[in-house]
Amino acid sequence: MSPNNLSDALEKLKLASTDSATDSVESCLDCLLKALANNNTEASVKIQEMGILPLLPTLLSPQSSCTPKVANIIAELAKNEFMRSPCVGAGLIPPLIQLLHSANQEVLLQTGRALGNICYDSHSLQAQLINMGVIPTLVKLLGIHSHNTALTEMCLIAFGNLAELESSKEQFASTNIAEELVRLFQKQSEHEKKEMIFEVLAPLAENDVIKLQLVEAGLVECLLEVVAQTVDGEREEDIAQLKTASDLMVLLLLGDESMQKLFEGGKGSVFQRVLSWIPSHNHQLQLAGALAIANFARNDGNCIHMVDTGIVQKLLKLLDRHVEEGNVTVQHAALSALRNLAIPVVNKSKMLSAGVADVVLRFLQSEMPPVQFKLLGTLRMLIDTQAEAADQLGTNGKLVERLVEWCEAKDHAGVMGESNRLLSALIRHSKSKEVVRAVIHGGGVKHLVTMATSEHMIMQNEALVALGLIAALDLVAAEKDFVGANLVSVLHKLLSDERSAPEIKYNSMILICAVMGSEPLHKEVQSLAFIDVVSKLRAHENKMVSHQASLTEQRLTAQS
């Protein structure tokens, strides 16, 4: 269509829209659609320049036969980013939203396209649609027109875009979206259609209320079926579907209610099926199985049941396979599961007897920070209150050497923090002179002194208790490291700082008393006038701190 013809059609449309002459309006609209199909950008500029946009809201009448074409024109115009704001400015959104209540399927389809294109990639406009109540309307449409492929796809694309916004989740949760999507999923046989539904399910399933709704609507059974159908498939689409279905399964288990519903006291069929994924030869299923166990292991009751029913052995066999194969994601997931299972006190000795520590130690050579982080956390959980295990691990030269190395991993704060905490835990739980000597010999003392200055109170406390045990068990061997790490100066700062918690001050004073037996450390204590700081603490409102301050003051006075 030539530019002149388009200009003529636009002029006619201006006149015809005021006369409400339907036939002439329709022919003008046909000309516009042809022009947009021929050269969308050029035609869009012309339509905007000639002031046609403000005419369109009046042409979007639910009763008019022109309405599908007008909505189609708007959809075509809004394919251009530069046309979206003018469309909003012309007041097109409110009449388009009204058209979503139409019974005409062509009107619904073109209206959905128009709204989708106008709001494409704009969170603020999508939020506006949500506030105008578009979500319940679209969910209703999906239920009514599920047989109409084009309309169904339009709804799914809209859901996919809107579900990315956090503000949409509450509205979705108040509809029957879960039932509608599961029903639609069950009817699909094509990979592309299933993928479209998956793309909506994934963001929706981040919401705990919707997780439970999806479980109750039967999504898990659908996912297990997809897994069964694709596990041995070699086509790309089979591999993609297997990953999506198993990932979504793990996501559903992140909700406490949905997880507990599927666990069913450890007797649930879903739980049993997930267990069967762990010995699978498929890495994706192994990964999903281990992550699922980690998610089921989020309360003591579940953890105790799983350890008593032999899940630890399955995880150890899986890890054993991956020492050589070295799939990092599977290693990380299996270690996550073991760490969670080791939290209840009654599980620790059982897991140690099963050889968990020995298998975990085989990953000490890993250079992957996520694996290092979980490995450290698992060992720390295992030795909590387990003196014998702490003693064995604390005298393991290779472990202590690696811990000291990782205490300097400044690029990986998580690994550095966990290494410090495990180093401290080995001393605190073993209370062993041999472990203390191994840590001193390995160069770990300076890291524990640095840990005492952490911004996290729990880490400060753990460090101070461990340092106190070092001073009590082998002050002579630790003396040089204490001096080199400026321990006395660190303690002075902790005691002088008003922000230090009572427990920190209490343990700092105990440590001051413990190091007084060393001549160089004693001199440092005297030179920093500790007695003044401690005297102030005697008037402290906390009885525990005040009492310890009195004892420390007596000790300082006696040795001055």
TASULFEN-V925817 format. One line per field, one symbol per residue. ss: DSSP state (h for helix, s for strand, l for the rest). Layout:
BEGIN
ss = ???
END
This chain:
BEGIN
ss = llhhhhhhhhhhhhhhhhhllhhhhhhhhhhhhhhhhhlhhhhhhhhhhlllhhhhhhhlllllllhhhhhhhhhhhlllhhhhhhhhhllhhhhhhhhlllllhhhhhhhhhhhhhhllllhhhhhhhhhllhhhhhhhhhhhllllhhhhhhhhhhhhhhlllhhhhhhhhlllhhhhhhhhhhhlllhhhhhhhhhhhhhhlllhhhhhhhhhllhhhhhhhhhhhhlllllhhhhhhhhhhhhhhhhhlllhhhhhhhhhhhllhhhhhhhhhhllllhhhhhhhhhhhhhhlllhhhhhhhhhllhhhhhhhhhhhhhhhllhhhhhhhhhhhhhhlllhhhhhhhhhllhhhhhhlllllllhhhhhhhhhhhhhhhlllhhhhhhhhllhhhhhhhhhhllllllhhhhhhhhhhhhhhhhhhllhhhhhhhhhhllhhhhhhhlllllhhhhhhhhhhhhhhhhhhhhhhhhhhhhllhhhhhhhhhhlllllhhhhhhhhhhhhhhlllhhhhhhhhhllhhhhhhhhhllllhhhhhhhhhhhhhhhhll
END
